Amino acid sequence: MRAIRRWLGRAPTRGERVFFPNERRSAAVPDDIRIYAVGDVHGRADLLRRLLSRIDRDLAARPISRPIEVFLGDYIDRGPASRQVIDCLIERGLSRETVCLKGNHEAFWSEFLRNPEVLEVWQKFGGIQTLLSYGIVPKPEFDPTERTRVARAFAESLPQSHYRFLAALQSRFLCGDFFFVHAGIRPGVSFEEQKDEDLLWIRDDFLSSKDDFGKIVVHGHTPVDRPEVHSNRINIDTGAYATGRLTCLVIEQDTIAFTPV
């Protein structure tokens, strides 16, 4: 087994193989598919638009019958343009095959719509930036009356397309030998029995595991300076909201490469 670390400043024309542990065969997706997997966006609509333009240029230069764009969740919070990110992803889905996964920050979004008390915790995770992007300005003190007011105003400000987007988010996506998820998986638990709480939130138990999961797990959730490729997982969260680096993993047949913005 070998771990590949590849960082390209443009859309890749070639890649490197990633191998299953304890096996000679390399991980792969079907021949007619190319995956573009995008890490945590966190309100950076500017970076997302630039990255989508790179994908478009790559597809124009290297057409393939079925390109699939997989977004790993955490579209909102922390960065300045959460609403614009959602608009961009909705628009993208009209002309491309997209898979939008749910992150733990989207879990806060949906829970806040049901329970205004969540604002007390959500604001510590960057929720205020999301509210501001929808034109909602909370008062400094989050008493019960203010939380209810903000929740009502937020619900009224959401376009129906955003409600539909939130309701349609998936917790996982499988393609070939790759399993895409926001945070990771619980080691020792089959893919079918994984709980959404782990898929959205897990860190240490997953990140420290050397287990052969049976698939290569592609995830975000835990920011790293550069994409990390391990024998059993690939982390592509490069902290876009803070670093200005949004990463896309490109998988074609049994090769992988990265293109950042």
N, C-alpha and C positions, 0 to 999 in steps of 0.2 A: 504494500500500500504506500502511496505517496500523497502528500497534501500539496495542492497547487495554489500558489498565490500570484494572481495575475491582475495587473492594473493597467488599463488602456486609456489613453486620452482621447480616443475616438471610437466610433462604432467598430467592433472587431470584425476582421475578415478571416481570422482563424482563432482557434482557442486551444485549450489544454484539456486533457482527460482527467476525470476524477474517478477513482476506483473504490469499489466496495472493500471494506476490511475483510481479510481472510479469504478473498476470492481474486481470481485473475481477471474477471470480466469487469468492464467499466460501466458506470451508470449511464443511462441513455434515455432519450425520449423518442417516440416514433419518428420515422424518417421524414414524414411530410409536415412536421410541426417544428416551429421555433418558439421558444418561450422567452419573453422579456419580463423578468421579475423585478419589481421596483420596491425599494425599501421605504421606511417610514418618512412620510412627507411633512407632517406636523405644520400645516399652515403655510408652507412655502410654495405658493402657486407659481411664483416666478421660476423656481427650479423645475417644477413639474412640467411646465410648458416647454422649457428648453429641452428637457429630457425627451418629451414626446416628439419634439421636432427631430431630435437625433434618431429616434426609432424610425420615424418616417423616412429620413434620408437613408438609413440602413436598409429598409425594406425596398426603397426605390433602386438601390444599388444591388441588392441581393434578394430578389423576390422569392417567396416560398408560399406553398399552397395554403398553409394554415398557421399564421402567426397568432399567438395567444399572449395577451398582456396581463400579467398577474400582479396585483397591487396588494402588499402584505399588511395593510391596515395602518392605524394611527395617522389618519389624514388630517385630523383637527388638533387644536390646542397648541399652545406655546408660540408658534409662528403667527404672523400678522394677518393671514388671508385664508382662514379655514373655509369660509363660505365659498370663496373663489375656487379652492381646491375641489370641493364637492361639485360645483358647477362644471369644472373642467373634466372631472371623471364621468359625470353624467353625459356630457357632450361626447366624450371619447367613446363611450359605449354605444353610441348611435352608429358609428362607422367602423368600429373595430370589435373583434372578439375580446372582451375583457372579463377578468375574474377579480372581483373586489372582495377581499377578506376583511373580517372584523378584527379590530385591535382593541386593546383595553380602554383606549380613549373613546372609541365609539360606544363601548359599554357604558361609560359615564354619561355620554350624550343621551342614550336611550333611557337609562335609569333616571336621569334628572327630569325627563319629560313625565315620568310616572311619580317621582318623589322629589319635591323641591328641597328636602333636607340634604340631598346629595351635594348641593352646591357648596356646603362647608368643606367637603373633601375635594370635590372637583376643582375648586379654585386653586388648590395646592398643586394640581397637575396641569395647570395652564388653561383651565376652562374659561377664565375671564377673557382671554384673547379670542376664544371662539365666540363668546357672547358679543364682544365688541365688533367682530367681523359681520355680525347680523344686525348691528345697530342698537344693541342692548347695552346700556351703561348702568351697571349695578352701583348702588350706594356702598360706601365703605363698610358699614355695619350690616352683617347678614342675620338680622333678626327674622323670626318666622314670617312676619308680614312682607318683608323685603324679598325673602326667598320665594314666596308664593307669587309676588308681583313679577319677579324676574322670570320664573318658570312659565307664567302665563304669557308674558311678552315674547319670550323665546318661542314658545309653541305657535303663537300667532305669526311670528316673523318667518317661520320655515315654509318654503314653497312645498306644494304637494310632491314635487319631484324629489325633494330631499327626504321626505318621509318614506317614499317608495325606495329610495336608495338605501336608507338605513335598514328598512325591513328586509331587503334582499341580500344583505351582506352574509357571506358564508364564513364558516369557522375554519375550513380546510379545503385543500384542492390537491388532487393526485394526478400526476401525468407521468407515465413511464416509471422510471426508477426514482422519481423525485416527489416528495411530499411537502407541500407549501402550507405554511401556517404563520400566524403572527409571532408568537413568543417561543414555542417549542412544544415538546411532548413529554409526558410522564414516562421515564424509563421503566421497562418491565411491563408496560400496559400495551395491549394491541391497539392498532390504529382505530379500529372500530369502537373500542371502549374508552377512548380518550375523552375526558371531560372538558367542556368549553372553558372552565375556569383555568385549567392548566394551559390550554391552547392559547389563551389570551394573556396569561400572567406569569407562567413559570420562568424561573431563572436558574438558580444554582444547581438544583438536582439535574436539570437538563444539560446545562453548559459544562458541568464537570464530568458528565457521563462519557465513557469510552465504549459503550455498548454498540453493537451492530444493530441498528434499528430495522434493518431490512429494506429501507429506502434512505436516500439522502434527504435530510430535513433542511429545507430552505426557510429561513426565518429572519425576523428583525427583532425589535423590542429592546435589545441591549446594545446601546451605541458603542461602536468601535472606530478606531482611527482609519482603518482600511478594511475592506471585506476580508473575512476570515474563512478559509476553507479547511475543514477537518475531515477525518475519515468518515464521519457519520452526519455532518451538518455543515451548512454554509450560512454565515451571518452577513447580511447586507445592509444593516442599519448603520449608516455612517453619520448619524446625528445632524441631519440636514438643517434643522431649524437653527442650530448653534454654529455649525461649521460651514454651512453653505455648500456641503457636498451631498448630493443625492445620487445614490448608486443604483444601477440597473445590472442585473445578472442576465446574461444571454446564454441560453442552452440550446444547442442544436445537435441532434444525434447523440454522440458521446463526448462532445466538447463543451467547455464552458469558457466564458470570457466576461469581462466587466467593462462597462462604459460609465464614467462619472460625469456630472456637471458641477 
